[in-house]
Amino acid sequence: MNLTIPNYVIIAGGIGQIFTALIYPYIRHQVFDWYNDVKQLKPLNQEIAKTYGRYIQGLNFSFGLIALWLPEELKNQTPLAVALTGLIGAYWVGKVATQIAYYPMYQIPQKLHFKIGSYCMNILFIFFATIYTLLLLNNLKII
């Protein structure tokens, strides 16, 4: 079976990943009050937490740019396509698994737009995980 993922689906995923990178500071500040929590850490731990936050934001943005600029290359079944779709797929599958396993324990603010936003972000994460997992499987010639 040869699955063809249209470029527009990959590009939509890229736009979504860039969106997640751009919205990330708002979510940390407005939804999770993250900056006040980080202030309670020792200075070195504050910087480590901020650095990891920037890594997440940078990866999301970079993955989005790759999808926008190179959709055809992400599905061309080369070793690099396998490696890259495997990396990005594992990243998003891990994100979804973490959401399911750990995040439901925590409460987001009960304002309606935060609740709706939470569902929409989770749908986006599942969309990203699905796209890249299917791309990986296609690149490995499994589907």
C-alpha positions in Angstrom: 0.0 0.0 0.0 1.3 3.4 -0.9 -0.1 6.3 1.1 0.1 9.7 -0.5 0.0 12.6 1.9 -0.8 15.8 0.0 1.6 18.6 0.4 -1.2 20.9 1.6 -1.6 18.6 4.6 2.1 18.8 5.4 2.0 22.6 4.9 -1.1 22.9 7.2 0.9 21.0 9.8 3.8 23.4 9.3 1.6 26.4 9.8 0.1 24.8 12.9 3.5 24.1 14.4 4.6 27.7 13.8 1.4 28.8 15.4 2.2 26.7 18.5 5.6 28.3 18.7 4.1 31.8 18.5 1.3 31.1 21.0 3.6 29.3 23.5 4.6 32.4 25.5 1.0 33.5 25.9 0.0 30.0 27.1 2.8 29.9 29.6 2.0 33.4 30.9 -1.8 33.6 30.8 -2.9 30.0 31.2 -0.2 28.5 33.5 1.2 31.6 35.3 4.5 29.9 34.5 6.7 32.9 35.1 5.6 33.4 38.7 6.2 29.7 39.3 9.7 29.9 37.8 10.6 32.8 40.0 10.3 30.5 43.0 13.2 28.4 41.7 16.9 29.0 42.4 18.5 31.3 39.7 20.3 28.5 37.9 17.1 26.4 37.8 15.2 29.5 36.5 17.6 29.7 33.6 17.4 26.0 32.9 13.6 26.1 32.8 13.6 29.2 30.5 16.1 27.5 28.3 14.0 24.4 27.9 11.0 26.6 27.2 12.9 28.2 24.4 14.0 24.8 23.1 10.4 23.7 22.8 9.4 26.9 21.1 12.4 26.7 18.7 11.8 23.1 17.8 8.1 23.8 17.1 9.0 26.7 14.9 11.8 24.9 13.1 9.6 21.8 12.4 7.0 24.1 11.0 9.5 25.9 8.7 10.8 22.5 7.5 7.2 21.4 6.6 6.5 24.7 4.8 9.7 24.7 2.8 10.3 21.0 2.2 7.0 19.1 2.1 8.1 17.0 -0.9 11.4 16.1 0.7 9.7 14.9 3.9 8.0 12.2 1.9 10.7 11.2 -0.6 11.8 8.0 1.2 15.4 8.9 1.5 17.4 8.1 4.7 17.2 11.8 5.6 13.4 11.8 5.2 13.2 8.7 7.4 15.4 10.3 10.1 13.6 13.7 10.0 10.1 12.3 10.0 11.1 9.8 12.7 12.5 12.6 14.9 9.5 14.9 14.4 7.0 12.1 14.7 8.6 10.9 18.0 8.6 14.4 19.3 4.9 14.9 18.7 3.9 11.3 19.8 5.8 11.9 23.0 4.0 15.2 23.5 0.6 13.6 23.0 1.6 10.7 25.4 2.8 13.2 28.0 -0.5 15.2 27.7 -2.5 12.1 28.2 -0.4 10.6 31.0 0.4 13.7 33.1 -1.4 16.8 32.2 -5.0 15.8 33.0 -4.0 15.9 36.7 -3.6 19.7 36.5 -6.3 22.2 36.2 -6.3 24.9 33.6 -8.2 28.1 34.4 -11.9 27.5 33.9 -12.5 30.4 31.5 -14.3 29.2 28.4 -11.6 30.4 25.9 -8.9 28.5 27.9 -11.0 25.3 27.8 -11.7 25.6 24.1 -8.0 26.5 23.5 -6.9 23.4 25.4 -9.0 21.1 23.2 -7.9 22.8 20.0 -4.2 22.5 21.0 -4.6 18.9 21.8 -6.3 18.3 18.4 -3.3 20.1 16.8 -0.8 17.9 18.7 -2.6 14.7 17.6 -2.7 16.1 14.0 1.1 16.7 14.1 1.8 13.2 15.6 -0.4 11.6 13.0 1.1 13.4 10.0 4.7 12.6 10.9 4.0 9.1 12.0 2.3 8.4 8.6 5.2 10.2 6.8 7.7 8.0 8.7 5.8 4.8 7.9 5.5 5.8 4.2 9.2 6.7 4.1 10.0 3.3 5.6 7.7 1.8 2.9 5.5 0.1 5.5 2.4 1.8 4.2 
